[in-house]
Amino acid sequence: MPLIYRLLTEDDTSDFCHKVSLALSRGWQLHGGPAMAFDAASGRMRCAQAVTKEIEADYSPEMKLGQQ
């Protein structure tokens, strides 16, 4: 079964947790741990979390990954 990958990013707020929680509720699985970095341009901390999901269709670059 094909595996697709997304990298979720957001400022370090509850919005990031909600974005990851929504992906998990849609069948995505965590891939590794989260990462944090300071964005000097905006003056904010940014978070990232990789997620993967098995899909039944063949992968296509035109896929809207968030809708899978």
mmCIF file of the N, C-alpha and C atoms, coordinates in Angstrom:
data_MODEL
# 
_entry.id   MODEL 
# 
loop_
_atom_site.group_PDB 
_atom_site.id 
_atom_site.type_symbol 
_atom_site.label_atom_id 
_atom_site.label_alt_id 
_atom_site.label_comp_id 
_atom_site.label_asym_id 
_atom_site.label_entity_id 
_atom_site.label_seq_id 
_atom_site.pdbx_PDB_ins_code 
_atom_site.Cartn_x 
_atom_site.Cartn_y 
_atom_site.Cartn_z 
_atom_site.occupancy 
_atom_site.B_iso_or_equiv 
_atom_site.pdbx_formal_charge 
_atom_site.auth_seq_id 
_atom_site.auth_comp_id 
_atom_site.auth_asym_id 
_atom_site.auth_atom_id 
_atom_site.pdbx_PDB_model_num 
ATOM 1   N N  . MET A 1 1  ? 0.857  -1.176 0.000  1.00 0.00 ? 1  MET A N  1 
ATOM 2   C CA . MET A 1 1  ? 0.000  0.000  0.000  1.00 0.00 ? 1  MET A CA 1 
ATOM 3   C C  . MET A 1 1  ? 0.905  1.242  0.000  1.00 0.00 ? 1  MET A C  1 
ATOM 4   N N  . PRO A 1 2  ? 0.625  2.232  -0.863 1.00 0.00 ? 2  PRO A N  1 
ATOM 5   C CA . PRO A 1 2  ? 1.453  3.437  -0.907 1.00 0.00 ? 2  PRO A CA 1 
ATOM 6   C C  . PRO A 1 2  ? 1.387  4.222  0.409  1.00 0.00 ? 2  PRO A C  1 
ATOM 7   N N  . LEU A 1 3  ? 2.469  4.884  0.710  1.00 0.00 ? 3  LEU A N  1 
ATOM 8   C CA . LEU A 1 3  ? 2.586  5.702  1.919  1.00 0.00 ? 3  LEU A CA 1 
ATOM 9   C C  . LEU A 1 3  ? 2.806  7.145  1.482  1.00 0.00 ? 3  LEU A C  1 
ATOM 10  N N  . ILE A 1 4  ? 2.028  8.075  2.054  1.00 0.00 ? 4  ILE A N  1 
ATOM 11  C CA . ILE A 1 4  ? 2.226  9.487  1.753  1.00 0.00 ? 4  ILE A CA 1 
ATOM 12  C C  . ILE A 1 4  ? 2.729  10.203 2.999  1.00 0.00 ? 4  ILE A C  1 
ATOM 13  N N  . TYR A 1 5  ? 3.345  11.355 2.794  1.00 0.00 ? 5  TYR A N  1 
ATOM 14  C CA . TYR A 1 5  ? 4.053  12.093 3.831  1.00 0.00 ? 5  TYR A CA 1 
ATOM 15  C C  . TYR A 1 5  ? 3.619  13.549 3.806  1.00 0.00 ? 5  TYR A C  1 
ATOM 16  N N  . ARG A 1 6  ? 3.472  14.121 4.996  1.00 0.00 ? 6  ARG A N  1 
ATOM 17  C CA . ARG A 1 6  ? 3.214  15.564 5.148  1.00 0.00 ? 6  ARG A CA 1 
ATOM 18  C C  . ARG A 1 6  ? 4.092  16.092 6.268  1.00 0.00 ? 6  ARG A C  1 
ATOM 19  N N  . LEU A 1 7  ? 4.450  17.356 6.167  1.00 0.00 ? 7  LEU A N  1 
ATOM 20  C CA . LEU A 1 7  ? 5.132  18.045 7.255  1.00 0.00 ? 7  LEU A CA 1 
ATOM 21  C C  . LEU A 1 7  ? 4.217  19.174 7.701  1.00 0.00 ? 7  LEU A C  1 
ATOM 22  N N  . LEU A 1 8  ? 3.688  19.041 8.898  1.00 0.00 ? 8  LEU A N  1 
ATOM 23  C CA . LEU A 1 8  ? 2.788  20.043 9.459  1.00 0.00 ? 8  LEU A CA 1 
ATOM 24  C C  . LEU A 1 8  ? 3.623  21.091 10.176 1.00 0.00 ? 8  LEU A C  1 
ATOM 25  N N  . THR A 1 9  ? 3.363  22.360 9.918  1.00 0.00 ? 9  THR A N  1 
ATOM 26  C CA . THR A 1 9  ? 4.105  23.441 10.568 1.00 0.00 ? 9  THR A CA 1 
ATOM 27  C C  . THR A 1 9  ? 3.129  24.501 11.062 1.00 0.00 ? 9  THR A C  1 
ATOM 28  N N  . GLU A 1 10 ? 3.556  25.220 12.070 1.00 0.00 ? 10 GLU A N  1 
ATOM 29  C CA . GLU A 1 10 ? 2.699  26.266 12.645 1.00 0.00 ? 10 GLU A CA 1 
ATOM 30  C C  . GLU A 1 10 ? 3.506  26.989 13.712 1.00 0.00 ? 10 GLU A C  1 
ATOM 31  N N  . ASP A 1 11 ? 3.079  28.201 14.052 1.00 0.00 ? 11 ASP A N  1 
ATOM 32  C CA . ASP A 1 11 ? 3.674  28.872 15.211 1.00 0.00 ? 11 ASP A CA 1 
ATOM 33  C C  . ASP A 1 11 ? 3.418  28.021 16.453 1.00 0.00 ? 11 ASP A C  1 
ATOM 34  N N  . ASP A 1 12 ? 4.234  28.218 17.479 1.00 0.00 ? 12 ASP A N  1 
ATOM 35  C CA . ASP A 1 12 ? 4.123  27.451 18.719 1.00 0.00 ? 12 ASP A CA 1 
ATOM 36  C C  . ASP A 1 12 ? 2.926  27.953 19.525 1.00 0.00 ? 12 ASP A C  1 
ATOM 37  N N  . THR A 1 13 ? 1.739  27.531 19.086 1.00 0.00 ? 13 THR A N  1 
ATOM 38  C CA . THR A 1 13 ? 0.485  27.869 19.773 1.00 0.00 ? 13 THR A CA 1 
ATOM 39  C C  . THR A 1 13 ? -0.372 26.612 19.819 1.00 0.00 ? 13 THR A C  1 
ATOM 40  N N  . SER A 1 14 ? -1.537 26.734 20.418 1.00 0.00 ? 14 SER A N  1 
ATOM 41  C CA . SER A 1 14 ? -2.445 25.585 20.440 1.00 0.00 ? 14 SER A CA 1 
ATOM 42  C C  . SER A 1 14 ? -2.903 25.219 19.034 1.00 0.00 ? 14 SER A C  1 
ATOM 43  N N  . ASP A 1 15 ? -2.826 26.150 18.085 1.00 0.00 ? 15 ASP A N  1 
ATOM 44  C CA . ASP A 1 15 ? -3.208 25.839 16.699 1.00 0.00 ? 15 ASP A CA 1 
ATOM 45  C C  . ASP A 1 15 ? -2.364 24.698 16.143 1.00 0.00 ? 15 ASP A C  1 
ATOM 46  N N  . PHE A 1 16 ? -1.092 24.653 16.517 1.00 0.00 ? 16 PHE A N  1 
ATOM 47  C CA . PHE A 1 16 ? -0.228 23.562 16.059 1.00 0.00 ? 16 PHE A CA 1 
ATOM 48  C C  . PHE A 1 16 ? -0.737 22.226 16.605 1.00 0.00 ? 16 PHE A C  1 
ATOM 49  N N  . CYS A 1 17 ? -1.060 22.183 17.873 1.00 0.00 ? 17 CYS A N  1 
ATOM 50  C CA . CYS A 1 17 ? -1.574 20.945 18.479 1.00 0.00 ? 17 CYS A CA 1 
ATOM 51  C C  . CYS A 1 17 ? -2.883 20.524 17.825 1.00 0.00 ? 17 CYS A C  1 
ATOM 52  N N  . HIS A 1 18 ? -3.749 21.476 17.526 1.00 0.00 ? 18 HIS A N  1 
ATOM 53  C CA . HIS A 1 18 ? -5.020 21.159 16.868 1.00 0.00 ? 18 HIS A CA 1 
ATOM 54  C C  . HIS A 1 18 ? -4.771 20.625 15.452 1.00 0.00 ? 18 HIS A C  1 
ATOM 55  N N  . LYS A 1 19 ? -3.800 21.192 14.739 1.00 0.00 ? 19 LYS A N  1 
ATOM 56  C CA . LYS A 1 19 ? -3.494 20.729 13.385 1.00 0.00 ? 19 LYS A CA 1 
ATOM 57  C C  . LYS A 1 19 ? -3.003 19.283 13.409 1.00 0.00 ? 19 LYS A C  1 
ATOM 58  N N  . VAL A 1 20 ? -2.120 18.968 14.353 1.00 0.00 ? 20 VAL A N  1 
ATOM 59  C CA . VAL A 1 20 ? -1.606 17.597 14.471 1.00 0.00 ? 20 VAL A CA 1 
ATOM 60  C C  . VAL A 1 20 ? -2.727 16.661 14.924 1.00 0.00 ? 20 VAL A C  1 
ATOM 61  N N  . SER A 1 21 ? -3.526 17.077 15.885 1.00 0.00 ? 21 SER A N  1 
ATOM 62  C CA . SER A 1 21 ? -4.636 16.243 16.371 1.00 0.00 ? 21 SER A CA 1 
ATOM 63  C C  . SER A 1 21 ? -5.645 15.950 15.266 1.00 0.00 ? 21 SER A C  1 
ATOM 64  N N  . LEU A 1 22 ? -5.937 16.926 14.422 1.00 0.00 ? 22 LEU A N  1 
ATOM 65  C CA . LEU A 1 22 ? -6.853 16.711 13.309 1.00 0.00 ? 22 LEU A CA 1 
ATOM 66  C C  . LEU A 1 22 ? -6.279 15.674 12.341 1.00 0.00 ? 22 LEU A C  1 
ATOM 67  N N  . ALA A 1 23 ? -4.996 15.789 12.023 1.00 0.00 ? 23 ALA A N  1 
ATOM 68  C CA . ALA A 1 23 ? -4.365 14.809 11.127 1.00 0.00 ? 23 ALA A CA 1 
ATOM 69  C C  . ALA A 1 23 ? -4.436 13.409 11.738 1.00 0.00 ? 23 ALA A C  1 
ATOM 70  N N  . LEU A 1 24 ? -4.160 13.286 13.025 1.00 0.00 ? 24 LEU A N  1 
ATOM 71  C CA . LEU A 1 24 ? -4.219 11.975 13.687 1.00 0.00 ? 24 LEU A CA 1 
ATOM 72  C C  . LEU A 1 24 ? -5.645 11.414 13.642 1.00 0.00 ? 24 LEU A C  1 
ATOM 73  N N  . SER A 1 25 ? -6.643 12.269 13.824 1.00 0.00 ? 25 SER A N  1 
ATOM 74  C CA . SER A 1 25 ? -8.033 11.809 13.803 1.00 0.00 ? 25 SER A CA 1 
ATOM 75  C C  . SER A 1 25 ? -8.455 11.359 12.406 1.00 0.00 ? 25 SER A C  1 
ATOM 76  N N  . ARG A 1 26 ? -7.701 11.774 11.388 1.00 0.00 ? 26 ARG A N  1 
ATOM 77  C CA . ARG A 1 26 ? -7.996 11.381 10.007 1.00 0.00 ? 26 ARG A CA 1 
ATOM 78  C C  . ARG A 1 26 ? -7.133 10.215 9.531  1.00 0.00 ? 26 ARG A C  1 
ATOM 79  N N  . GLY A 1 27 ? -6.462 9.575  10.482 1.00 0.00 ? 27 GLY A N  1 
ATOM 80  C CA . GLY A 1 27 ? -5.715 8.368  10.144 1.00 0.00 ? 27 GLY A CA 1 
ATOM 81  C C  . GLY A 1 27 ? -4.237 8.549  9.859  1.00 0.00 ? 27 GLY A C  1 
ATOM 82  N N  . TRP A 1 28 ? -3.724 9.771  9.952  1.00 0.00 ? 28 TRP A N  1 
ATOM 83  C CA . TRP A 1 28 ? -2.289 9.995  9.787  1.00 0.00 ? 28 TRP A CA 1 
ATOM 84  C C  . TRP A 1 28 ? -1.581 9.499  11.041 1.00 0.00 ? 28 TRP A C  1 
ATOM 85  N N  . GLN A 1 29 ? -0.313 9.097  10.903 1.00 0.00 ? 29 GLN A N  1 
ATOM 86  C CA . GLN A 1 29 ? 0.473  8.635  12.044 1.00 0.00 ? 29 GLN A CA 1 
ATOM 87  C C  . GLN A 1 29 ? 1.724  9.490  12.178 1.00 0.00 ? 29 GLN A C  1 
ATOM 88  N N  . LEU A 1 30 ? 2.112  9.724  13.426 1.00 0.00 ? 30 LEU A N  1 
ATOM 89  C CA . LEU A 1 30 ? 3.332  10.502 13.670 1.00 0.00 ? 30 LEU A CA 1 
ATOM 90  C C  . LEU A 1 30 ? 4.530  9.786  13.071 1.00 0.00 ? 30 LEU A C  1 
ATOM 91  N N  . HIS A 1 31 ? 5.426  10.559 12.510 1.00 0.00 ? 31 HIS A N  1 
ATOM 92  C CA . HIS A 1 31 ? 6.668  10.017 11.952 1.00 0.00 ? 31 HIS A CA 1 
ATOM 93  C C  . HIS A 1 31 ? 7.809  10.784 12.616 1.00 0.00 ? 31 HIS A C  1 
ATOM 94  N N  . GLY A 1 32 ? 8.408  10.175 13.631 1.00 0.00 ? 32 GLY A N  1 
ATOM 95  C CA . GLY A 1 32 ? 9.448  10.875 14.385 1.00 0.00 ? 32 GLY A CA 1 
ATOM 96  C C  . GLY A 1 32 ? 8.835  11.843 15.377 1.00 0.00 ? 32 GLY A C  1 
ATOM 97  N N  . GLY A 1 33 ? 9.701  12.596 16.010 1.00 0.00 ? 33 GLY A N  1 
ATOM 98  C CA . GLY A 1 33 ? 9.254  13.555 17.012 1.00 0.00 ? 33 GLY A CA 1 
ATOM 99  C C  . GLY A 1 33 ? 9.092  14.941 16.432 1.00 0.00 ? 33 GLY A C  1 
ATOM 100 N N  . PRO A 1 34 ? 8.478  15.842 17.192 1.00 0.00 ? 34 PRO A N  1 
ATOM 101 C CA . PRO A 1 34 ? 8.314  17.212 16.720 1.00 0.00 ? 34 PRO A CA 1 
ATOM 102 C C  . PRO A 1 34 ? 9.652  17.959 16.738 1.00 0.00 ? 34 PRO A C  1 
ATOM 103 N N  . ALA A 1 35 ? 9.694  19.046 15.995 1.00 0.00 ? 35 ALA A N  1 
ATOM 104 C CA . ALA A 1 35 ? 10.876 19.919 15.972 1.00 0.00 ? 35 ALA A CA 1 
ATOM 105 C C  . ALA A 1 35 ? 10.415 21.345 16.238 1.00 0.00 ? 35 ALA A C  1 
ATOM 106 N N  . MET A 1 36 ? 11.287 22.124 16.862 1.00 0.00 ? 36 MET A N  1 
ATOM 107 C CA . MET A 1 36 ? 10.999 23.534 17.118 1.00 0.00 ? 36 MET A CA 1 
ATOM 108 C C  . MET A 1 36 ? 12.201 24.351 16.696 1.00 0.00 ? 36 MET A C  1 
ATOM 109 N N  . ALA A 1 37 ? 11.932 25.546 16.176 1.00 0.00 ? 37 ALA A N  1 
ATOM 110 C CA . ALA A 1 37 ? 13.004 26.456 15.780 1.00 0.00 ? 37 ALA A CA 1 
ATOM 111 C C  . ALA A 1 37 ? 12.507 27.887 15.920 1.00 0.00 ? 37 ALA A C  1 
ATOM 112 N N  . PHE A 1 38 ? 13.438 28.773 16.183 1.00 0.00 ? 38 PHE A N  1 
ATOM 113 C CA . PHE A 1 38 ? 13.095 30.187 16.294 1.00 0.00 ? 38 PHE A CA 1 
ATOM 114 C C  . PHE A 1 38 ? 13.149 30.812 14.910 1.00 0.00 ? 38 PHE A C  1 
ATOM 115 N N  . ASP A 1 39 ? 12.070 31.473 14.520 1.00 0.00 ? 39 ASP A N  1 
ATOM 116 C CA . ASP A 1 39 ? 11.998 32.189 13.247 1.00 0.00 ? 39 ASP A CA 1 
ATOM 117 C C  . ASP A 1 39 ? 12.353 33.649 13.519 1.00 0.00 ? 39 ASP A C  1 
ATOM 118 N N  . ALA A 1 40 ? 13.583 34.018 13.187 1.00 0.00 ? 40 ALA A N  1 
ATOM 119 C CA . ALA A 1 40 ? 14.059 35.372 13.487 1.00 0.00 ? 40 ALA A CA 1 
ATOM 120 C C  . ALA A 1 40 ? 13.275 36.429 12.715 1.00 0.00 ? 40 ALA A C  1 
ATOM 121 N N  . ALA A 1 41 ? 12.805 36.105 11.528 1.00 0.00 ? 41 ALA A N  1 
ATOM 122 C CA . ALA A 1 41 ? 12.066 37.080 10.720 1.00 0.00 ? 41 ALA A CA 1 
ATOM 123 C C  . ALA A 1 41 ? 10.753 37.481 11.392 1.00 0.00 ? 41 ALA A C  1 
ATOM 124 N N  . SER A 1 42 ? 10.071 36.525 12.005 1.00 0.00 ? 42 SER A N  1 
ATOM 125 C CA . SER A 1 42 ? 8.786  36.826 12.651 1.00 0.00 ? 42 SER A CA 1 
ATOM 126 C C  . SER A 1 42 ? 8.930  37.008 14.161 1.00 0.00 ? 42 SER A C  1 
ATOM 127 N N  . GLY A 1 43 ? 10.075 36.581 14.714 1.00 0.00 ? 43 GLY A N  1 
ATOM 128 C CA . GLY A 1 43 ? 10.268 36.670 16.157 1.00 0.00 ? 43 GLY A CA 1 
ATOM 129 C C  . GLY A 1 43 ? 9.476  35.636 16.931 1.00 0.00 ? 43 GLY A C  1 
ATOM 130 N N  . ARG A 1 44 ? 9.126  34.525 16.273 1.00 0.00 ? 44 ARG A N  1 
ATOM 131 C CA . ARG A 1 44 ? 8.300  33.504 16.912 1.00 0.00 ? 44 ARG A CA 1 
ATOM 132 C C  . ARG A 1 44 ? 8.962  32.138 16.841 1.00 0.00 ? 44 ARG A C  1 
ATOM 133 N N  . MET A 1 45 ? 8.569  31.285 17.789 1.00 0.00 ? 45 MET A N  1 
ATOM 134 C CA . MET A 1 45 ? 8.959  29.880 17.715 1.00 0.00 ? 45 MET A CA 1 
ATOM 135 C C  . MET A 1 45 ? 8.017  29.193 16.740 1.00 0.00 ? 45 MET A C  1 
ATOM 136 N N  . ARG A 1 46 ? 8.585  28.286 15.924 1.00 0.00 ? 46 ARG A N  1 
ATOM 137 C CA . ARG A 1 46 ? 7.802  27.511 14.964 1.00 0.00 ? 46 ARG A CA 1 
ATOM 138 C C  . ARG A 1 46 ? 7.932  26.041 15.309 1.00 0.00 ? 46 ARG A C  1 
ATOM 139 N N  . CYS A 1 47 ? 6.870  25.285 15.083 1.00 0.00 ? 47 CYS A N  1 
ATOM 140 C CA . CYS A 1 47 ? 6.858  23.848 15.340 1.00 0.00 ? 47 CYS A CA 1 
ATOM 141 C C  . CYS A 1 47 ? 6.649  23.104 14.029 1.00 0.00 ? 47 CYS A C  1 
ATOM 142 N N  . ALA A 1 48 ? 7.160  21.877 13.983 1.00 0.00 ? 48 ALA A N  1 
ATOM 143 C CA . ALA A 1 48 ? 6.965  21.006 12.828 1.00 0.00 ? 48 ALA A CA 1 
ATOM 144 C C  . ALA A 1 48 ? 6.780  19.578 13.312 1.00 0.00 ? 48 ALA A C  1 
ATOM 145 N N  . GLN A 1 49 ? 5.930  18.840 12.618 1.00 0.00 ? 49 GLN A N  1 
ATOM 146 C CA . GLN A 1 49 ? 5.716  17.421 12.914 1.00 0.00 ? 49 GLN A CA 1 
ATOM 147 C C  . GLN A 1 49 ? 5.457  16.702 11.603 1.00 0.00 ? 49 GLN A C  1 
ATOM 148 N N  . ALA A 1 50 ? 6.257  15.683 11.335 1.00 0.00 ? 50 ALA A N  1 
ATOM 149 C CA . ALA A 1 50 ? 6.037  14.850 10.155 1.00 0.00 ? 50 ALA A CA 1 
ATOM 150 C C  . ALA A 1 50 ? 4.979  13.808 10.471 1.00 0.00 ? 50 ALA A C  1 
ATOM 151 N N  . VAL A 1 51 ? 4.122  13.542 9.484  1.00 0.00 ? 51 VAL A N  1 
ATOM 152 C CA . VAL A 1 51 ? 3.096  12.506 9.595  1.00 0.00 ? 51 VAL A CA 1 
ATOM 153 C C  . VAL A 1 51 ? 3.062  11.716 8.289  1.00 0.00 ? 51 VAL A C  1 
ATOM 154 N N  . THR A 1 52 ? 2.657  10.448 8.395  1.00 0.00 ? 52 THR A N  1 
ATOM 155 C CA . THR A 1 52 ? 2.522  9.599  7.217  1.00 0.00 ? 52 THR A CA 1 
ATOM 156 C C  . THR A 1 52 ? 1.168  8.897  7.263  1.00 0.00 ? 52 THR A C  1 
ATOM 157 N N  . LYS A 1 53 ? 0.744  8.411  6.082  1.00 0.00 ? 53 LYS A N  1 
ATOM 158 C CA . LYS A 1 53 ? -0.532 7.705  6.009  1.00 0.00 ? 53 LYS A CA 1 
ATOM 159 C C  . LYS A 1 53 ? -0.492 6.732  4.842  1.00 0.00 ? 53 LYS A C  1 
ATOM 160 N N  . GLU A 1 54 ? -0.993 5.531  5.085  1.00 0.00 ? 54 GLU A N  1 
ATOM 161 C CA . GLU A 1 54 ? -1.148 4.565  4.001  1.00 0.00 ? 54 GLU A CA 1 
ATOM 162 C C  . GLU A 1 54 ? -2.426 4.902  3.241  1.00 0.00 ? 54 GLU A C  1 
ATOM 163 N N  . ILE A 1 55 ? -2.345 4.852  1.910  1.00 0.00 ? 55 ILE A N  1 
ATOM 164 C CA . ILE A 1 55 ? -3.517 5.135  1.088  1.00 0.00 ? 55 ILE A CA 1 
ATOM 165 C C  . ILE A 1 55 ? -3.717 4.004  0.090  1.00 0.00 ? 55 ILE A C  1 
ATOM 166 N N  . GLU A 1 56 ? -4.925 3.869  -0.387 1.00 0.00 ? 56 GLU A N  1 
ATOM 167 C CA . GLU A 1 56 ? -5.222 2.803  -1.339 1.00 0.00 ? 56 GLU A CA 1 
ATOM 168 C C  . GLU A 1 56 ? -4.953 3.221  -2.775 1.00 0.00 ? 56 GLU A C  1 
ATOM 169 N N  . ALA A 1 57 ? -4.998 4.508  -3.069 1.00 0.00 ? 57 ALA A N  1 
ATOM 170 C CA . ALA A 1 57 ? -4.760 5.002  -4.425 1.00 0.00 ? 57 ALA A CA 1 
ATOM 171 C C  . ALA A 1 57 ? -3.255 5.139  -4.674 1.00 0.00 ? 57 ALA A C  1 
ATOM 172 N N  . ASP A 1 58 ? -2.886 5.177  -5.936 1.00 0.00 ? 58 ASP A N  1 
ATOM 173 C CA . ASP A 1 58 ? -1.500 5.458  -6.275 1.00 0.00 ? 58 ASP A CA 1 
ATOM 174 C C  . ASP A 1 58 ? -1.201 6.918  -5.969 1.00 0.00 ? 58 ASP A C  1 
ATOM 175 N N  . TYR A 1 59 ? 0.033  7.190  -5.549 1.00 0.00 ? 59 TYR A N  1 
ATOM 176 C CA . TYR A 1 59 ? 0.439  8.566  -5.270 1.00 0.00 ? 59 TYR A CA 1 
ATOM 177 C C  . TYR A 1 59 ? 0.481  9.376  -6.559 1.00 0.00 ? 59 TYR A C  1 
ATOM 178 N N  . SER A 1 60 ? 0.078  10.621 -6.456 1.00 0.00 ? 60 SER A N  1 
ATOM 179 C CA . SER A 1 60 ? 0.164  11.572 -7.553 1.00 0.00 ? 60 SER A CA 1 
ATOM 180 C C  . SER A 1 60 ? 0.563  12.925 -6.985 1.00 0.00 ? 60 SER A C  1 
ATOM 181 N N  . PRO A 1 61 ? 1.478  13.648 -7.624 1.00 0.00 ? 61 PRO A N  1 
ATOM 182 C CA . PRO A 1 61 ? 1.856  14.979 -7.126 1.00 0.00 ? 61 PRO A CA 1 
ATOM 183 C C  . PRO A 1 61 ? 0.692  15.979 -7.081 1.00 0.00 ? 61 PRO A C  1 
ATOM 184 N N  . GLU A 1 62 ? -0.386 15.684 -7.795 1.00 0.00 ? 62 GLU A N  1 
ATOM 185 C CA . GLU A 1 62 ? -1.550 16.578 -7.796 1.00 0.00 ? 62 GLU A CA 1 
ATOM 186 C C  . GLU A 1 62 ? -2.453 16.350 -6.589 1.00 0.00 ? 62 GLU A C  1 
ATOM 187 N N  . MET A 1 63 ? -2.184 15.333 -5.779 1.00 0.00 ? 63 MET A N  1 
ATOM 188 C CA . MET A 1 63 ? -3.015 15.044 -4.610 1.00 0.00 ? 63 MET A CA 1 
ATOM 189 C C  . MET A 1 63 ? -3.019 16.232 -3.631 1.00 0.00 ? 63 MET A C  1 
ATOM 190 N N  . LYS A 1 64 ? -4.144 16.473 -3.050 1.00 0.00 ? 64 LYS A N  1 
ATOM 191 C CA . LYS A 1 64 ? -4.251 17.408 -1.930 1.00 0.00 ? 64 LYS A CA 1 
ATOM 192 C C  . LYS A 1 64 ? -4.025 16.570 -0.679 1.00 0.00 ? 64 LYS A C  1 
ATOM 193 N N  . LEU A 1 65 ? -2.808 16.595 -0.142 1.00 0.00 ? 65 LEU A N  1 
ATOM 194 C CA . LEU A 1 65 ? -2.455 15.690 0.947  1.00 0.00 ? 65 LEU A CA 1 
ATOM 195 C C  . LEU A 1 65 ? -3.334 15.878 2.174  1.00 0.00 ? 65 LEU A C  1 
ATOM 196 N N  . GLY A 1 66 ? -3.710 17.102 2.470  1.00 0.00 ? 66 GLY A N  1 
ATOM 197 C CA . GLY A 1 66 ? -4.552 17.351 3.627  1.00 0.00 ? 66 GLY A CA 1 
ATOM 198 C C  . GLY A 1 66 ? -5.943 16.782 3.505  1.00 0.00 ? 66 GLY A C  1 
ATOM 199 N N  . GLN A 1 67 ? -6.349 16.406 2.296  1.00 0.00 ? 67 GLN A N  1 
ATOM 200 C CA . GLN A 1 67 ? -7.681 15.864 2.087  1.00 0.00 ? 67 GLN A CA 1 
ATOM 201 C C  . GLN A 1 67 ? -7.662 14.335 2.023  1.00 0.00 ? 67 GLN A C  1 
ATOM 202 N N  . GLN A 1 68 ? -6.509 13.729 2.210  1.00 0.00 ? 68 GLN A N  1 
ATOM 203 C CA . GLN A 1 68 ? -6.396 12.280 2.146  1.00 0.00 ? 68 GLN A CA 1 
ATOM 204 C C  . GLN A 1 68 ? -6.788 11.663 3.466  1.00 0.00 ? 68 GLN A C  1 
# 
